[in-house]
Every structure is written in structure tokens, then in C-alpha cells.
Amino acid sequence: MLAALILMTGCRREPERSASASTAAQSAPPPTNRIDVPATVRANLGITFAKVEQRHVARTLRVPGRFELAPHARREYRTMLGGRVELHVAQFDRVELGQQLFSLDSPQWRELQERLNETESQLLQATARVESIEPLMAAHERHHDELQNGVRIWSERVEQLQQTRATGAVTADEFAKAGAALATTRADLAEVLETEAELRSKKSEYQAEFNAARERFELLMMNASSLVGLSVKELLETDPTSPRQHPRWREIRVVEVRASSPGVVESIALTSGAWASETSLVLTTIQPERLRFRARGLQSDLNRLRDGLPGRIVAPRSSGPVLDGNMRGTITLGLMADADERTVELYLTPVELADWARPGVAAHLEIIAEGKDRAELAIPLAATIRDGLQTIFFRRDPANPDKVIRLEADLGVSDGHWVAINSGVKEGDEVVLDGIYPLMLATSGTMQKGGHFHADGTWHEGDN
């Protein structure tokens, strides 16, 4: 009897529940595909976004690679002489152009200074000899002219005496004296000519010594310039700190090695106080901004690759915020290929570097191969997910960045990483990349049958 009473009571109350459900259905808000994702939710679920882009999906080749320093980005600093090293920088210090890196106390440098001093002395002596020979030659030239004039006069005198000798007006003794004077003058002229020949020979000898000393001094100065990093002109300038007004090369006690380009100290091979031999490596610097990207493409794609094709470096996936700043440039094919791995090296030097670019960082190189198809809207393939028989994605609400809109994906061709999308988005829109799976689970059971959503988030009943 109690069971029958409960049954009768349940039947009598059923209309009330039905009426209540009908009222709730009438007052319930219309279904929506918008989901609230405030900052806290995005942080908890690890939600990140990717932008909708115009891409040549069918023509895009994607190959792995990594950043590396360009060949001219690294510079080595070695000792040119043997000596004791004193460091003035530490590892990872940033150095500027002309900054002192280390100094070298070298006995060989003082030996070079000694040779320079000897050569300079020889050059001064040779200069004095060359300068003194000119006045001597000028004096002998004047003596030569006087003797030659005397020979002419005495020759005329002897000729006159010869003509008047037959008349008896000239004695034999007078004629003999004139002949003797002519012979003496001619002898003196011959001696002067001989002396002039010797002077010309000495002049050539002194000039050769001067040229040799000058060239030897210039070569030694160029060696000194290479060792200390100063120009020859700077080394020859008077050192203002020298009390005796010596040239700078005389006053240098230690060789200072300075940075020939800005950069960062990568490694240090010696410690302060160490004795280094010639050409010992002391430290290396790099310019981190001089990077290139090196990738490996398949040899089967060689018919689609050539120098000068546009390419871009795609940021690696990050557990934190999405790394931005894709870097663009043109590719260059390597000279050699790998027959064992069936790959060919590809290089790209970015026009501008992103902040996250570092030597050794792995990323992907996307190359737009030759073709005639137009660019189309595309999203990352990872931004789509299957929910039953549907493929869906979540677009960020342009009107409210704290909401996302669940949409059924109308997809086109895919390259394995990006997929063309035919509707529901426009260029610049953002779609959920990381955190899409929790959103799918949160919305999968709430989607009602007998209707569909439009891209603007509105609900329409019916299948069409």
C-alpha cells in the first residue's frame, strides 16, 4: 500500500516538474560558443595564441636547422712576441673598439727597439755623408773649371811662343817654362778629374747606404706598427710624456693589445702572469649579432630550390609565451651535399635578428618554393583538434580578448605544420595554439544538436 501511495504521489507531482522545466527552458539564455578565458585561466591552462597569416601552404618547404656564428663573427687575439701576459678583461665582458684587452711584457720588443735605434743612427750617418758630398763635389767642380781655363790659357801661350820662336824674339828657356807650366796644369786637371770620379763613386755609395738604412728603418717601423697596433705615423710622433722629446716607439715599455672590433669575450686561454710564446692564443671575442641560420634540406627537393628564394626562420615552440619575431632573408645553397644522409645544406642570413636568436638555438627554416599559386589564410595545424567527427579550433574574440569562440574548421591543404583555412577568420585574427585540449573538453558536452554556430558566435537552429 506504501508503494502505491508513493507511486500515486509521484504521478500527481509530474506535471509540476514538467511545467518547471518548461519555464526554465524558456528563461535559459541562448546557447553560445564563446568561452571566458581571463588572464588567470590562460595562465592556469597555458593558453597561447597564434596569428592567422597569409601563406603559400602548398609551396612551403620546412626544414630543421640551427643558428651559428658567421665566419667573420669570431676574432682571435694572439701574442706576436714571447713575453709575460697581463689580462685586462674577463670572460663574457663586452668590449668596445680600441679597448685594451691585455698587455705583453716582452724582451723581444726591447730587442726590436734596439735594432730600430741602431738603424736610425745608421740612417742619420748616411744622411750626413750624402749631404756632405754635394759641397765637396761643387768645390772640385769649381777647381776643375779653373784648371781647365788655365790649360786653355797656357795652350794659347805656348802656341804664340811657337809662332814667334823662329824670329829669335823668344828664348828657348822662356818657351820651355811655358811648356812646363802647361804640362803641370794639365796634370793638375787630370788629378781633379780623377778626384771627381772618386767623389761620384762615393756619392753613389753613400746614397746606396742611405737608401738601405732608410728602407731597413721603414721595415722595422712597419714591424713595430704591427706589434703594438699603432700606425707608423703615430710611432714617429713625439711622445708628450717624454722629458727628452723622444718618439713614441722609444717610450713603449709593454705591448698593449687592443680590440680591433666590438664584441664579447668568449674564452680566455691564458691567465695573468703566464709566460706566452710567439703566436700563443690569449683570448677570443665574438660578435653575437653576426649570425646565420644553417639548415639541411632534402636532396629530393633540389629541383624546387635555388639561390635567392625567400625564406624565414620560424621561432621554436616555447613552454612560456610564444616567441615572436620571425626572421626573413634569402637562402643560399651550400656547395656540398651529404650523399649518406641525402641532404643539402641551406644558409640564410637574417635581415634583422630577433631577441631570442642565439648560436646553437634550433628552429625551422621555411622556404617558399617556386610556383604560381596565390597566398591563402592559414593557421598552425596544432591549433586544430578533433571533437568526435568535427575538427574545431578556437578563435580569440576580436571584441573581447578575454573570450574565445569555438568554431568548426573549414580546412584546406596542409604542409604538416600549417593548414589553409577557408572561412571563419581573417588575417591578423588570433587562434588558440597551446591549451586547446582543455577548451575542447570544456565545450564538447555543451554543444547542442539541431543547430550550428556562425563565425560571429551566433546560434542558429537547424542543420542549414
Protein Blocks (a to p, Z undefined) as FASTA:
>chain_A
ZZmmmmmmmmmmmmmmmmmmmmmmmmpccddfbdcddfklmmmnopacdddddddfklpc
cddddddddfklpccdddfbgcddddfbdehiacdehiafbdcddfklmmmmmmmmmmmm
mmmmmmmmmmmmmmmmmmmmmmmmmmmmmmmmmmmmmmmmmmmmmnopacfklmmmmmmm
mmmmmmmmmmmmmmmmmmmmmmmmmmmmmmmmmmmmmmmmmmmmmmnopafklmmpccfk
lmnlpafklmpmbdcdddfbdcddfbdfbdehiacdehiafbdcddfklccddddddfkl
mmmgcehiacdddddddfbdcdehiacddddddfbdcfklopacdddddfbdcfklcghi
acddddddddjbdcdddddfklpccehjaccdddddfklmkbccdddddddddehjaccd
fbhpaehiacdfehplmmmmmmmmmpcghiacdfkopacedjZZ
